[in-house]
Amino acid sequence: MADGSTDLTGRTAIVTGGAGPLGSVLSDALARAGARVVVVDLDGPACATTVAALPGTDHVACPADLLAPEGISAVVDCAEELQACDVLVNNAAFTGTSGVPGYAVPFEEQTDEAFALALQLNLLAPFSLTRRLAPLLRAGGHGSVINVSSIYGLVGPNMGLYEGTRMGNPAAYAASKGGIAQLTRYLATVLAPDIRVNAFAPGGIARGQDPAFVERYERLTPLARMGTEDDFRGVVTWLASDASAYVTGQTVAVDGGWTAW
Ligand SMILES: NC(=O)c1ccc[n+]([C@@H]2O[C@H](COP(=O)([O-])OP(=O)(O)OC[C@H]3O[C@@H](n4cnc5c(N)ncnc54)[C@H](O)[C@@H]3O)[C@@H](O)[C@H]2O)c1
């Protein structure tokens, strides 16, 4: 029912990479809307700390390595134990700053191994989790999968932004985030009408990057600033809830207009 409500009371939301800088804010937004949140992350103690900081008391920490089949199974086991999964946020990913050897380096130095590893976390894990959690997502009657893409899944990189900095923009990131946008369309049609599947594509988030980069980035952004983690609270709550009941298969750019020109 589309009643415009963003109330998530009684719903269970799984957030991968939920202890990370963006994941923990997405978890907080969903908890504030009333959801029980399952925080999935590689880092066990960070999962527990994130859970402890969420409003409400019934949230769950689920330490798991999503690069390992056992890690994917641990998330599914956790949901099956709770007998609930209404919202799945596929947020964990190798980003430009993940420090994987052969990844965020000049194009000629990028390796097949790093490319494959990035696709495994950024694209295969969301596929696996969605496939295996589909029965629970369907059972609750409000299933919503939210994939985190990127502006670099929508447009090619402007390498001039990084000149003179130590920053990089890997091919595997572009391929995996573009793949996520298309996987979103695929899953939206295949899992309809029971489960909605959408994505949002963040623009660059301000995290103390090289000032030369920030200045160039802001000049190319219509809203004239980089994002903050808080800029994504609205989109995740909207896509998770019945407020977006007639929306599926979409990738919503939340990027200050970066992809608008
Ligand atoms: N930071 C940005 O500017 C930006 C821009 C566009 C899109 N995004 C997207 O937003 C999402 C979050 O980005 P972020 O910058 O907060 O990322 P991050 O690297 O800071 O955090 C990601 C989290 O995922 C976890 N993680 C890493 N490997 C894992 C594994 N094998 N198993 C389980 N968890 C694992 C990490 O421990 C971390 O908590 C990503 O999908 C990213 O591509 C970020």
The ligand as a MOL file (V3000), in Angstrom:
LIG
                    3D

  0  0  0     0  0            999 V3000
M  V30 BEGIN CTAB
M  V30 COUNTS 44 48 0 0 0
M  V30 BEGIN ATOM
M  V30 1 N 32.8460 7.3020 -0.1720 0
M  V30 2 C 32.3690 7.8100 -1.2960 0
M  V30 3 O 32.6990 8.9540 -1.6920 0
M  V30 4 C 31.4060 7.0290 -2.1330 0
M  V30 5 C 30.9380 7.5630 -3.3340 0
M  V30 6 C 30.0770 6.8320 -4.1190 0
M  V30 7 C 29.6600 5.5800 -3.7040 0
M  V30 8 N 30.1100 5.0750 -2.5210 0 CHG=1
M  V30 9 C 29.6540 3.7400 -2.1350 0
M  V30 10 O 29.1290 3.7850 -0.8240 0
M  V30 11 C 29.3730 2.5230 -0.1700 0
M  V30 12 C 30.0840 2.7580 1.1630 0
M  V30 13 O 31.2600 3.4690 0.8950 0
M  V30 14 P 32.2840 3.8920 2.0350 0
M  V30 15 O 33.1270 4.9580 1.4450 0
M  V30 16 O 31.5930 4.1450 3.3160 0 CHG=-1
M  V30 17 O 33.1580 2.5640 2.1020 0
M  V30 18 P 34.2370 2.1230 3.1990 0
M  V30 19 O 35.2920 1.3510 2.4780 0
M  V30 20 O 34.6670 3.3050 3.9960 0
M  V30 21 O 33.3640 1.1460 4.1160 0
M  V30 22 C 32.9160 -0.0590 3.5930 0
M  V30 23 C 32.6040 -1.0170 4.7440 0
M  V30 24 O 32.5340 -2.3190 4.1390 0
M  V30 25 C 33.2350 -3.2200 4.9790 0
M  V30 26 N 33.8060 -4.3350 4.2120 0
M  V30 27 C 34.8920 -4.2890 3.4160 0
M  V30 28 N 35.1650 -5.5210 2.9530 0
M  V30 29 C 34.2170 -6.3490 3.4710 0
M  V30 30 C 33.9800 -7.7460 3.3850 0
M  V30 31 N 34.7890 -8.5450 2.6710 0
M  V30 32 N 32.9350 -8.2640 4.0480 0
M  V30 33 C 32.1360 -7.4700 4.8090 0
M  V30 34 N 32.3130 -6.1380 4.9380 0
M  V30 35 C 33.3490 -5.5910 4.2770 0
M  V30 36 C 34.3560 -2.4000 5.6030 0
M  V30 37 O 34.8220 -3.0140 6.8170 0
M  V30 38 C 33.6730 -1.0610 5.8250 0
M  V30 39 O 33.0770 -1.0000 7.1080 0
M  V30 40 C 30.1830 1.6870 -1.1590 0
M  V30 41 O 29.3190 0.8290 -1.8620 0
M  V30 42 C 30.7750 2.7310 -2.0720 0
M  V30 43 O 31.0970 2.2100 -3.3350 0
M  V30 44 C 30.9730 5.7590 -1.7310 0
M  V30 END ATOM
M  V30 BEGIN BOND
M  V30 1 1 1 2
M  V30 2 2 2 3
M  V30 3 1 2 4
M  V30 4 1 4 5
M  V30 5 2 4 44
M  V30 6 2 5 6
M  V30 7 1 6 7
M  V30 8 2 7 8
M  V30 9 1 8 9
M  V30 10 1 8 44
M  V30 11 1 9 10
M  V30 12 1 9 42
M  V30 13 1 10 11
M  V30 14 1 11 12
M  V30 15 1 11 40
M  V30 16 1 12 13
M  V30 17 1 13 14
M  V30 18 2 14 15
M  V30 19 1 14 16
M  V30 20 1 14 17
M  V30 21 1 17 18
M  V30 22 2 18 19
M  V30 23 1 18 20
M  V30 24 1 18 21
M  V30 25 1 21 22
M  V30 26 1 22 23
M  V30 27 1 23 24
M  V30 28 1 23 38
M  V30 29 1 24 25
M  V30 30 1 25 26
M  V30 31 1 25 36
M  V30 32 1 26 27
M  V30 33 1 26 35
M  V30 34 2 27 28
M  V30 35 1 28 29
M  V30 36 1 29 30
M  V30 37 2 29 35
M  V30 38 1 30 31
M  V30 39 2 30 32
M  V30 40 1 32 33
M  V30 41 2 33 34
M  V30 42 1 34 35
M  V30 43 1 36 37
M  V30 44 1 36 38
M  V30 45 1 38 39
M  V30 46 1 40 41
M  V30 47 1 40 42
M  V30 48 1 42 43
M  V30 END BOND
M  V30 END CTAB
M  END
